[in-house]
């Protein structure tokens, strides 16, 4: 999801910030595009997005077991973002 948003920012702005926070990236994408679908996606999924950011950080720096349901939720969120 993070890379998908970075690609879109690269297309629109020509650059993207060096962050792994999908929330920060989506908020920036909304600021530059003013696409209300992005704003709605962030608003409706903020908790899920925050969990995704936490999962990224914890998987990168700590040993943590993930559950199938967490992966399914992340994949569903990605599918939803792709329809925006």
mmCIF file as gemmi writes it, N, C-alpha and C atoms, coordinates in Angstrom:
data_model
loop_
_atom_site.group_PDB
_atom_site.id
_atom_site.type_symbol
_atom_site.label_atom_id
_atom_site.label_alt_id
_atom_site.label_comp_id
_atom_site.label_asym_id
_atom_site.label_entity_id
_atom_site.label_seq_id
_atom_site.pdbx_PDB_ins_code
_atom_site.Cartn_x
_atom_site.Cartn_y
_atom_site.Cartn_z
_atom_site.occupancy
_atom_site.B_iso_or_equiv
_atom_site.pdbx_formal_charge
_atom_site.auth_seq_id
_atom_site.auth_asym_id
_atom_site.pdbx_PDB_model_num
ATOM 1 N N . UNK Axp A 1 ? 0.833 -1.183 0 1 0 ? 1 A 1
ATOM 2 C CA . UNK Axp A 1 ? 0 0 0 1 0 ? 1 A 1
ATOM 3 C C . UNK Axp A 1 ? 0.878 1.246 0 1 0 ? 1 A 1
ATOM 4 N N . UNK Axp A 2 ? 1.904 1.2 0.825 1 0 ? 2 A 1
ATOM 5 C CA . UNK Axp A 2 ? 2.829 2.324 0.917 1 0 ? 2 A 1
ATOM 6 C C . UNK Axp A 2 ? 3.454 2.62 -0.451 1 0 ? 2 A 1
ATOM 7 N N . UNK Axp A 3 ? 3.891 1.601 -1.144 1 0 ? 3 A 1
ATOM 8 C CA . UNK Axp A 3 ? 4.528 1.797 -2.44 1 0 ? 3 A 1
ATOM 9 C C . UNK Axp A 3 ? 3.531 2.283 -3.487 1 0 ? 3 A 1
ATOM 10 N N . UNK Axp A 4 ? 2.303 1.813 -3.405 1 0 ? 4 A 1
ATOM 11 C CA . UNK Axp A 4 ? 1.257 2.262 -4.318 1 0 ? 4 A 1
ATOM 12 C C . UNK Axp A 4 ? 1.035 3.769 -4.191 1 0 ? 4 A 1
ATOM 13 N N . UNK Axp A 5 ? 0.966 4.248 -2.962 1 0 ? 5 A 1
ATOM 14 C CA . UNK Axp A 5 ? 0.747 5.678 -2.724 1 0 ? 5 A 1
ATOM 15 C C . UNK Axp A 5 ? 1.986 6.474 -3.137 1 0 ? 5 A 1
ATOM 16 N N . UNK Axp A 6 ? 3.174 5.933 -2.89 1 0 ? 6 A 1
ATOM 17 C CA . UNK Axp A 6 ? 4.399 6.626 -3.301 1 0 ? 6 A 1
ATOM 18 C C . UNK Axp A 6 ? 4.474 6.76 -4.818 1 0 ? 6 A 1
ATOM 19 N N . UNK Axp A 7 ? 4.073 5.733 -5.541 1 0 ? 7 A 1
ATOM 20 C CA . UNK Axp A 7 ? 4.053 5.804 -7.007 1 0 ? 7 A 1
ATOM 21 C C . UNK Axp A 7 ? 3.113 6.913 -7.461 1 0 ? 7 A 1
ATOM 22 N N . UNK Axp A 8 ? 1.934 6.985 -6.85 1 0 ? 8 A 1
ATOM 23 C CA . UNK Axp A 8 ? 0.967 8.024 -7.225 1 0 ? 8 A 1
ATOM 24 C C . UNK Axp A 8 ? 1.525 9.415 -6.935 1 0 ? 8 A 1
ATOM 25 N N . UNK Axp A 9 ? 2.183 9.567 -5.784 1 0 ? 9 A 1
ATOM 26 C CA . UNK Axp A 9 ? 2.8 10.852 -5.458 1 0 ? 9 A 1
ATOM 27 C C . UNK Axp A 9 ? 3.899 11.189 -6.46 1 0 ? 9 A 1
ATOM 28 N N . UNK Axp A 10 ? 4.663 10.201 -6.863 1 0 ? 10 A 1
ATOM 29 C CA . UNK Axp A 10 ? 5.708 10.42 -7.847 1 0 ? 10 A 1
ATOM 30 C C . UNK Axp A 10 ? 5.119 10.899 -9.168 1 0 ? 10 A 1
ATOM 31 N N . UNK Axp A 11 ? 3.994 10.319 -9.565 1 0 ? 11 A 1
ATOM 32 C CA . UNK Axp A 11 ? 3.318 10.732 -10.798 1 0 ? 11 A 1
ATOM 33 C C . UNK Axp A 11 ? 2.791 12.16 -10.703 1 0 ? 11 A 1
ATOM 34 N N . UNK Axp A 12 ? 2.202 12.49 -9.563 1 0 ? 12 A 1
ATOM 35 C CA . UNK Axp A 12 ? 1.535 13.787 -9.409 1 0 ? 12 A 1
ATOM 36 C C . UNK Axp A 12 ? 2.509 14.909 -9.048 1 0 ? 12 A 1
ATOM 37 N N . UNK Axp A 13 ? 3.423 14.624 -8.122 1 0 ? 13 A 1
ATOM 38 C CA . UNK Axp A 13 ? 4.299 15.663 -7.585 1 0 ? 13 A 1
ATOM 39 C C . UNK Axp A 13 ? 5.725 15.554 -8.142 1 0 ? 13 A 1
ATOM 40 N N . UNK Axp A 14 ? 6.127 14.34 -8.461 1 0 ? 14 A 1
ATOM 41 C CA . UNK Axp A 14 ? 7.496 14.135 -8.921 1 0 ? 14 A 1
ATOM 42 C C . UNK Axp A 14 ? 8.434 13.695 -7.823 1 0 ? 14 A 1
ATOM 43 N N . UNK Axp A 15 ? 7.899 13.527 -6.61 1 0 ? 15 A 1
ATOM 44 C CA . UNK Axp A 15 ? 8.706 13.113 -5.467 1 0 ? 15 A 1
ATOM 45 C C . UNK Axp A 15 ? 7.766 12.617 -4.375 1 0 ? 15 A 1
ATOM 46 N N . UNK Axp A 16 ? 8.341 12.042 -3.34 1 0 ? 16 A 1
ATOM 47 C CA . UNK Axp A 16 ? 7.561 11.621 -2.181 1 0 ? 16 A 1
ATOM 48 C C . UNK Axp A 16 ? 8.459 11.681 -0.956 1 0 ? 16 A 1
ATOM 49 N N . UNK Axp A 17 ? 7.863 11.877 0.224 1 0 ? 17 A 1
ATOM 50 C CA . UNK Axp A 17 ? 8.68 11.943 1.442 1 0 ? 17 A 1
ATOM 51 C C . UNK Axp A 17 ? 9.244 10.572 1.799 1 0 ? 17 A 1
ATOM 52 N N . UNK Axp A 18 ? 10.349 10.586 2.488 1 0 ? 18 A 1
ATOM 53 C CA . UNK Axp A 18 ? 10.989 9.343 2.911 1 0 ? 18 A 1
ATOM 54 C C . UNK Axp A 18 ? 10.373 8.885 4.234 1 0 ? 18 A 1
ATOM 55 N N . UNK Axp A 19 ? 9.169 8.378 4.138 1 0 ? 19 A 1
ATOM 56 C CA . UNK Axp A 19 ? 8.455 7.875 5.302 1 0 ? 19 A 1
ATOM 57 C C . UNK Axp A 19 ? 7.804 6.556 4.935 1 0 ? 19 A 1
ATOM 58 N N . UNK Axp A 20 ? 7.543 5.751 5.946 1 0 ? 20 A 1
ATOM 59 C CA . UNK Axp A 20 ? 6.85 4.488 5.728 1 0 ? 20 A 1
ATOM 60 C C . UNK Axp A 20 ? 5.4 4.562 6.205 1 0 ? 20 A 1
ATOM 61 N N . UNK Axp A 21 ? 5.005 5.709 6.725 1 0 ? 21 A 1
ATOM 62 C CA . UNK Axp A 21 ? 3.646 5.875 7.243 1 0 ? 21 A 1
ATOM 63 C C . UNK Axp A 21 ? 2.661 6.063 6.095 1 0 ? 21 A 1
ATOM 64 N N . UNK Axp A 22 ? 1.836 5.061 5.898 1 0 ? 22 A 1
ATOM 65 C CA . UNK Axp A 22 ? 0.845 5.144 4.829 1 0 ? 22 A 1
ATOM 66 C C . UNK Axp A 22 ? -0.166 6.256 5.109 1 0 ? 22 A 1
ATOM 67 N N . UNK Axp A 23 ? -0.414 6.552 6.36 1 0 ? 23 A 1
ATOM 68 C CA . UNK Axp A 23 ? -1.329 7.648 6.709 1 0 ? 23 A 1
ATOM 69 C C . UNK Axp A 23 ? -0.737 8.981 6.262 1 0 ? 23 A 1
ATOM 70 N N . UNK Axp A 24 ? 0.522 9.218 6.583 1 0 ? 24 A 1
ATOM 71 C CA . UNK Axp A 24 ? 1.192 10.453 6.176 1 0 ? 24 A 1
ATOM 72 C C . UNK Axp A 24 ? 1.204 10.586 4.661 1 0 ? 24 A 1
ATOM 73 N N . UNK Axp A 25 ? 1.499 9.499 3.98 1 0 ? 25 A 1
ATOM 74 C CA . UNK Axp A 25 ? 1.541 9.516 2.521 1 0 ? 25 A 1
ATOM 75 C C . UNK Axp A 25 ? 0.169 9.796 1.919 1 0 ? 25 A 1
ATOM 76 N N . UNK Axp A 26 ? -0.852 9.155 2.456 1 0 ? 26 A 1
ATOM 77 C CA . UNK Axp A 26 ? -2.211 9.396 1.953 1 0 ? 26 A 1
ATOM 78 C C . UNK Axp A 26 ? -2.657 10.828 2.214 1 0 ? 26 A 1
ATOM 79 N N . UNK Axp A 27 ? -2.327 11.358 3.39 1 0 ? 27 A 1
ATOM 80 C CA . UNK Axp A 27 ? -2.69 12.742 3.698 1 0 ? 27 A 1
ATOM 81 C C . UNK Axp A 27 ? -2.007 13.709 2.735 1 0 ? 27 A 1
ATOM 82 N N . UNK Axp A 28 ? -0.755 13.445 2.403 1 0 ? 28 A 1
ATOM 83 C CA . UNK Axp A 28 ? -0.057 14.288 1.438 1 0 ? 28 A 1
ATOM 84 C C . UNK Axp A 28 ? -0.693 14.16 0.053 1 0 ? 28 A 1
ATOM 85 N N . UNK Axp A 29 ? -1.032 12.935 -0.332 1 0 ? 29 A 1
ATOM 86 C CA . UNK Axp A 29 ? -1.683 12.733 -1.623 1 0 ? 29 A 1
ATOM 87 C C . UNK Axp A 29 ? -3.003 13.495 -1.691 1 0 ? 29 A 1
ATOM 88 N N . UNK Axp A 30 ? -3.747 13.482 -0.595 1 0 ? 30 A 1
ATOM 89 C CA . UNK Axp A 30 ? -4.997 14.254 -0.567 1 0 ? 30 A 1
ATOM 90 C C . UNK Axp A 30 ? -4.711 15.754 -0.711 1 0 ? 30 A 1
ATOM 91 N N . UNK Axp A 31 ? -3.694 16.246 0.004 1 0 ? 31 A 1
ATOM 92 C CA . UNK Axp A 31 ? -3.376 17.679 -0.061 1 0 ? 31 A 1
ATOM 93 C C . UNK Axp A 31 ? -3.043 18.128 -1.476 1 0 ? 31 A 1
ATOM 94 N N . UNK Axp A 32 ? -2.354 17.293 -2.226 1 0 ? 32 A 1
ATOM 95 C CA . UNK Axp A 32 ? -1.953 17.724 -3.569 1 0 ? 32 A 1
ATOM 96 C C . UNK Axp A 32 ? -3.019 17.461 -4.625 1 0 ? 32 A 1
ATOM 97 N N . UNK Axp A 33 ? -3.894 16.495 -4.375 1 0 ? 33 A 1
ATOM 98 C CA . UNK Axp A 33 ? -4.92 16.183 -5.383 1 0 ? 33 A 1
ATOM 99 C C . UNK Axp A 33 ? -6.296 16.726 -5.027 1 0 ? 33 A 1
ATOM 100 N N . UNK Axp A 34 ? -6.548 16.929 -3.743 1 0 ? 34 A 1
ATOM 101 C CA . UNK Axp A 34 ? -7.868 17.332 -3.25 1 0 ? 34 A 1
ATOM 102 C C . UNK Axp A 34 ? -8.957 16.343 -3.675 1 0 ? 34 A 1
ATOM 103 N N . UNK Axp A 35 ? -8.562 15.106 -3.844 1 0 ? 35 A 1
ATOM 104 C CA . UNK Axp A 35 ? -9.496 14.044 -4.225 1 0 ? 35 A 1
ATOM 105 C C . UNK Axp A 35 ? -10.269 13.61 -2.98 1 0 ? 35 A 1
ATOM 106 N N . UNK Axp A 36 ? -11.547 13.902 -2.962 1 0 ? 36 A 1
ATOM 107 C CA . UNK Axp A 36 ? -12.383 13.606 -1.795 1 0 ? 36 A 1
ATOM 108 C C . UNK Axp A 36 ? -12.467 12.11 -1.499 1 0 ? 36 A 1
ATOM 109 N N . UNK Axp A 37 ? -12.25 11.264 -2.489 1 0 ? 37 A 1
ATOM 110 C CA . UNK Axp A 37 ? -12.26 9.815 -2.249 1 0 ? 37 A 1
ATOM 111 C C . UNK Axp A 37 ? -11.118 9.416 -1.33 1 0 ? 37 A 1
ATOM 112 N N . UNK Axp A 38 ? -9.985 10.071 -1.469 1 0 ? 38 A 1
ATOM 113 C CA . UNK Axp A 38 ? -8.838 9.788 -0.606 1 0 ? 38 A 1
ATOM 114 C C . UNK Axp A 38 ? -9.135 10.254 0.814 1 0 ? 38 A 1
ATOM 115 N N . UNK Axp A 39 ? -9.695 11.445 0.928 1 0 ? 39 A 1
ATOM 116 C CA . UNK Axp A 39 ? -10.047 11.981 2.251 1 0 ? 39 A 1
ATOM 117 C C . UNK Axp A 39 ? -11.029 11.053 2.96 1 0 ? 39 A 1
ATOM 118 N N . UNK Axp A 40 ? -12.038 10.581 2.221 1 0 ? 40 A 1
ATOM 119 C CA . UNK Axp A 40 ? -13.026 9.663 2.784 1 0 ? 40 A 1
ATOM 120 C C . UNK Axp A 40 ? -12.378 8.334 3.186 1 0 ? 40 A 1
ATOM 121 N N . UNK Axp A 41 ? -11.487 7.828 2.336 1 0 ? 41 A 1
ATOM 122 C CA . UNK Axp A 41 ? -10.796 6.575 2.628 1 0 ? 41 A 1
ATOM 123 C C . UNK Axp A 41 ? -10.003 6.693 3.93 1 0 ? 41 A 1
ATOM 124 N N . UNK Axp A 42 ? -9.288 7.791 4.096 1 0 ? 42 A 1
ATOM 125 C CA . UNK Axp A 42 ? -8.515 8.01 5.324 1 0 ? 42 A 1
ATOM 126 C C . UNK Axp A 42 ? -9.451 8.061 6.522 1 0 ? 42 A 1
ATOM 127 N N . UNK Axp A 43 ? -10.505 8.862 6.411 1 0 ? 43 A 1
ATOM 128 C CA . UNK Axp A 43 ? -11.445 9.037 7.525 1 0 ? 43 A 1
ATOM 129 C C . UNK Axp A 43 ? -12.099 7.718 7.927 1 0 ? 43 A 1
ATOM 130 N N . UNK Axp A 44 ? -12.53 6.943 6.947 1 0 ? 44 A 1
ATOM 131 C CA . UNK Axp A 44 ? -13.244 5.703 7.233 1 0 ? 44 A 1
ATOM 132 C C . UNK Axp A 44 ? -12.322 4.567 7.686 1 0 ? 44 A 1
ATOM 133 N N . UNK Axp A 45 ? -11.031 4.68 7.425 1 0 ? 45 A 1
ATOM 134 C CA . UNK Axp A 45 ? -10.115 3.573 7.703 1 0 ? 45 A 1
ATOM 135 C C . UNK Axp A 45 ? -8.933 3.954 8.586 1 0 ? 45 A 1
ATOM 136 N N . UNK Axp A 46 ? -9.031 5.056 9.296 1 0 ? 46 A 1
ATOM 137 C CA . UNK Axp A 46 ? -7.886 5.564 10.069 1 0 ? 46 A 1
ATOM 138 C C . UNK Axp A 46 ? -7.357 4.536 11.073 1 0 ? 46 A 1
ATOM 139 N N . UNK Axp A 47 ? -8.231 3.839 11.748 1 0 ? 47 A 1
ATOM 140 C CA . UNK Axp A 47 ? -7.79 2.856 12.747 1 0 ? 47 A 1
ATOM 141 C C . UNK Axp A 47 ? -7.091 1.684 12.057 1 0 ? 47 A 1
ATOM 142 N N . UNK Axp A 48 ? -7.649 1.213 10.971 1 0 ? 48 A 1
ATOM 143 C CA . UNK Axp A 48 ? -7.025 0.112 10.228 1 0 ? 48 A 1
ATOM 144 C C . UNK Axp A 48 ? -5.68 0.544 9.658 1 0 ? 48 A 1
ATOM 145 N N . UNK Axp A 49 ? -5.613 1.759 9.155 1 0 ? 49 A 1
ATOM 146 C CA . UNK Axp A 49 ? -4.353 2.273 8.623 1 0 ? 49 A 1
ATOM 147 C C . UNK Axp A 49 ? -3.304 2.399 9.72 1 0 ? 49 A 1
ATOM 148 N N . UNK Axp A 50 ? -3.715 2.848 10.894 1 0 ? 50 A 1
ATOM 149 C CA . UNK Axp A 50 ? -2.79 2.961 12.018 1 0 ? 50 A 1
ATOM 150 C C . UNK Axp A 50 ? -2.267 1.583 12.42 1 0 ? 50 A 1
ATOM 151 N N . UNK Axp A 51 ? -3.145 0.576 12.405 1 0 ? 51 A 1
ATOM 152 C CA . UNK Axp A 51 ? -2.697 -0.788 12.711 1 0 ? 51 A 1
ATOM 153 C C . UNK Axp A 51 ? -1.706 -1.275 11.664 1 0 ? 51 A 1
ATOM 154 N N . UNK Axp A 52 ? -1.926 -0.893 10.417 1 0 ? 52 A 1
ATOM 155 C CA . UNK Axp A 52 ? -1.016 -1.281 9.347 1 0 ? 52 A 1
ATOM 156 C C . UNK Axp A 52 ? 0.365 -0.639 9.545 1 0 ? 52 A 1
ATOM 157 N N . UNK Axp A 53 ? 0.394 0.621 9.926 1 0 ? 53 A 1
ATOM 158 C CA . UNK Axp A 53 ? 1.654 1.302 10.213 1 0 ? 53 A 1
ATOM 159 C C . UNK Axp A 53 ? 2.354 0.605 11.38 1 0 ? 53 A 1
ATOM 160 N N . UNK Axp A 54 ? 1.609 0.297 12.437 1 0 ? 54 A 1
ATOM 161 C CA . UNK Axp A 54 ? 2.181 -0.415 13.581 1 0 ? 54 A 1
ATOM 162 C C . UNK Axp A 54 ? 2.732 -1.777 13.172 1 0 ? 54 A 1
ATOM 163 N N . UNK Axp A 55 ? 2.012 -2.474 12.312 1 0 ? 55 A 1
ATOM 164 C CA . UNK Axp A 55 ? 2.46 -3.794 11.856 1 0 ? 55 A 1
ATOM 165 C C . UNK Axp A 55 ? 3.757 -3.665 11.065 1 0 ? 55 A 1
ATOM 166 N N . UNK Axp A 56 ? 3.84 -2.648 10.235 1 0 ? 56 A 1
ATOM 167 C CA . UNK Axp A 56 ? 5.064 -2.442 9.456 1 0 ? 56 A 1
ATOM 168 C C . UNK Axp A 56 ? 6.251 -2.211 10.394 1 0 ? 56 A 1
ATOM 169 N N . UNK Axp A 57 ? 6.082 -1.314 11.338 1 0 ? 57 A 1
ATOM 170 C CA . UNK Axp A 57 ? 7.175 -0.974 12.257 1 0 ? 57 A 1
ATOM 171 C C . UNK Axp A 57 ? 7.569 -2.174 13.101 1 0 ? 57 A 1
ATOM 172 N N . UNK Axp A 58 ? 6.571 -2.849 13.653 1 0 ? 58 A 1
ATOM 173 C CA . UNK Axp A 58 ? 6.897 -3.982 14.523 1 0 ? 58 A 1
ATOM 174 C C . UNK Axp A 58 ? 7.519 -5.14 13.743 1 0 ? 58 A 1
ATOM 175 N N . UNK Axp A 59 ? 7.107 -5.352 12.502 1 0 ? 59 A 1
ATOM 176 C CA . UNK Axp A 59 ? 7.695 -6.44 11.72 1 0 ? 59 A 1
ATOM 177 C C . UNK Axp A 59 ? 9.12 -6.108 11.29 1 0 ? 59 A 1
ATOM 178 N N . UNK Axp A 60 ? 9.404 -4.85 11.172 1 0 ? 60 A 1
ATOM 179 C CA . UNK Axp A 60 ? 10.742 -4.442 10.739 1 0 ? 60 A 1
ATOM 180 C C . UNK Axp A 60 ? 11.746 -4.448 11.879 1 0 ? 60 A 1
ATOM 181 N N . UNK Axp A 61 ? 11.299 -4.096 13.077 1 0 ? 61 A 1
ATOM 182 C CA . UNK Axp A 61 ? 12.235 -3.906 14.178 1 0 ? 61 A 1
ATOM 183 C C . UNK Axp A 61 ? 12.087 -4.91 15.323 1 0 ? 61 A 1
ATOM 184 N N . UNK Axp A 62 ? 11.024 -5.678 15.34 1 0 ? 62 A 1
ATOM 185 C CA . UNK Axp A 62 ? 10.788 -6.613 16.437 1 0 ? 62 A 1
ATOM 186 C C . UNK Axp A 62 ? 10.344 -7.96 15.884 1 0 ? 62 A 1
ATOM 187 N N . UNK Axp A 63 ? 10.441 -8.955 16.735 1 0 ? 63 A 1
ATOM 188 C CA . UNK Axp A 63 ? 9.888 -10.252 16.377 1 0 ? 63 A 1
ATOM 189 C C . UNK Axp A 63 ? 8.443 -10.249 16.862 1 0 ? 63 A 1
ATOM 190 N N . UNK Axp A 64 ? 7.539 -10.439 15.947 1 0 ? 64 A 1
ATOM 191 C CA . UNK Axp A 64 ? 6.115 -10.417 16.296 1 0 ? 64 A 1
ATOM 192 C C . UNK Axp A 64 ? 5.38 -11.409 15.427 1 0 ? 64 A 1
ATOM 193 N N . UNK Axp A 65 ? 4.472 -12.125 16.029 1 0 ? 65 A 1
ATOM 194 C CA . UNK Axp A 65 ? 3.638 -13.06 15.283 1 0 ? 65 A 1
ATOM 195 C C . UNK Axp A 65 ? 2.409 -12.324 14.768 1 0 ? 65 A 1
ATOM 196 N N . UNK Axp A 66 ? 2.098 -12.548 13.505 1 0 ? 66 A 1
ATOM 197 C CA . UNK Axp A 66 ? 0.912 -11.942 12.919 1 0 ? 66 A 1
ATOM 198 C C . UNK Axp A 66 ? -0.137 -13.017 12.68 1 0 ? 66 A 1
ATOM 199 N N . UNK Axp A 67 ? -1.368 -12.608 12.716 1 0 ? 67 A 1
ATOM 200 C CA . UNK Axp A 67 ? -2.478 -13.532 12.527 1 0 ? 67 A 1
ATOM 201 C C . UNK Axp A 67 ? -3.02 -13.414 11.111 1 0 ? 67 A 1
ATOM 202 N N . UNK Axp A 68 ? -3.592 -14.495 10.661 1 0 ? 68 A 1
ATOM 203 C CA . UNK Axp A 68 ? -4.17 -14.542 9.326 1 0 ? 68 A 1
ATOM 204 C C . UNK Axp A 68 ? -5.179 -13.412 9.135 1 0 ? 68 A 1
ATOM 205 N N . UNK Axp A 69 ? -5.97 -13.144 10.144 1 0 ? 69 A 1
ATOM 206 C CA . UNK Axp A 69 ? -6.986 -12.1 10.057 1 0 ? 69 A 1
ATOM 207 C C . UNK Axp A 69 ? -6.364 -10.716 9.843 1 0 ? 69 A 1
ATOM 208 N N . UNK Axp A 70 ? -5.198 -10.485 10.435 1 0 ? 70 A 1
ATOM 209 C CA . UNK Axp A 70 ? -4.513 -9.207 10.232 1 0 ? 70 A 1
ATOM 210 C C . UNK Axp A 70 ? -4.078 -9.053 8.778 1 0 ? 70 A 1
ATOM 211 N N . UNK Axp A 71 ? -3.541 -10.124 8.217 1 0 ? 71 A 1
ATOM 212 C CA . UNK Axp A 71 ? -3.119 -10.094 6.815 1 0 ? 71 A 1
ATOM 213 C C . UNK Axp A 71 ? -4.32 -9.905 5.895 1 0 ? 71 A 1
ATOM 214 N N . UNK Axp A 72 ? -5.41 -10.585 6.194 1 0 ? 72 A 1
ATOM 215 C CA . UNK Axp A 72 ? -6.621 -10.451 5.382 1 0 ? 72 A 1
ATOM 216 C C . UNK Axp A 72 ? -7.158 -9.028 5.441 1 0 ? 72 A 1
ATOM 217 N N . UNK Axp A 73 ? -7.14 -8.436 6.637 1 0 ? 73 A 1
ATOM 218 C CA . UNK Axp A 73 ? -7.609 -7.062 6.784 1 0 ? 73 A 1
ATOM 219 C C . UNK Axp A 73 ? -6.738 -6.107 5.963 1 0 ? 73 A 1
ATOM 220 N N . UNK Axp A 74 ? -5.428 -6.314 5.997 1 0 ? 74 A 1
ATOM 221 C CA . UNK Axp A 74 ? -4.509 -5.466 5.235 1 0 ? 74 A 1
ATOM 222 C C . UNK Axp A 74 ? -4.757 -5.614 3.737 1 0 ? 74 A 1
ATOM 223 N N . UNK Axp A 75 ? -4.956 -6.831 3.274 1 0 ? 75 A 1
ATOM 224 C CA . UNK Axp A 75 ? -5.222 -7.055 1.853 1 0 ? 75 A 1
ATOM 225 C C . UNK Axp A 75 ? -6.549 -6.439 1.418 1 0 ? 75 A 1
ATOM 226 N N . UNK Axp A 76 ? -7.561 -6.547 2.267 1 0 ? 76 A 1
ATOM 227 C CA . UNK Axp A 76 ? -8.854 -5.932 1.962 1 0 ? 76 A 1
ATOM 228 C C . UNK Axp A 76 ? -8.738 -4.409 1.895 1 0 ? 76 A 1
ATOM 229 N N . UNK Axp A 77 ? -7.941 -3.856 2.784 1 0 ? 77 A 1
ATOM 230 C CA . UNK Axp A 77 ? -7.717 -2.403 2.788 1 0 ? 77 A 1
ATOM 231 C C . UNK Axp A 77 ? -7.014 -1.973 1.494 1 0 ? 77 A 1
ATOM 232 N N . UNK Axp A 78 ? -6.039 -2.764 1.06 1 0 ? 78 A 1
ATOM 233 C CA . UNK Axp A 78 ? -5.347 -2.474 -0.191 1 0 ? 78 A 1
ATOM 234 C C . UNK Axp A 78 ? -6.302 -2.521 -1.376 1 0 ? 78 A 1
ATOM 235 N N . UNK Axp A 79 ? -7.156 -3.539 -1.402 1 0 ? 79 A 1
ATOM 236 C CA . UNK Axp A 79 ? -8.146 -3.645 -2.488 1 0 ? 79 A 1
ATOM 237 C C . UNK Axp A 79 ? -9.058 -2.431 -2.51 1 0 ? 79 A 1
ATOM 238 N N . UNK Axp A 80 ? -9.464 -2.003 -1.324 1 0 ? 80 A 1
ATOM 239 C CA . UNK Axp A 80 ? -10.34 -0.828 -1.233 1 0 ? 80 A 1
ATOM 240 C C . UNK Axp A 80 ? -9.627 0.431 -1.722 1 0 ? 80 A 1
ATOM 241 N N . UNK Axp A 81 ? -8.358 0.58 -1.354 1 0 ? 81 A 1
ATOM 242 C CA . UNK Axp A 81 ? -7.603 1.749 -1.802 1 0 ? 81 A 1
ATOM 243 C C . UNK Axp A 81 ? -7.46 1.757 -3.321 1 0 ? 81 A 1
ATOM 244 N N . UNK Axp A 82 ? -7.264 0.615 -3.908 1 0 ? 82 A 1
ATOM 245 C CA . UNK Axp A 82 ? -7.113 0.532 -5.356 1 0 ? 82 A 1
ATOM 246 C C . UNK Axp A 82 ? -8.356 0.987 -6.104 1 0 ? 82 A 1
ATOM 247 N N . UNK Axp A 83 ? -9.508 0.931 -5.46 1 0 ? 83 A 1
ATOM 248 C CA . UNK Axp A 83 ? -10.748 1.368 -6.117 1 0 ? 83 A 1
ATOM 249 C C . UNK Axp A 83 ? -10.976 2.875 -5.991 1 0 ? 83 A 1
ATOM 250 N N . UNK Axp A 84 ? -10.166 3.542 -5.162 1 0 ? 84 A 1
ATOM 251 C CA . UNK Axp A 84 ? -10.296 5.009 -5.005 1 0 ? 84 A 1
ATOM 252 C C . UNK Axp A 84 ? -9.868 5.735 -6.25 1 0 ? 84 A 1
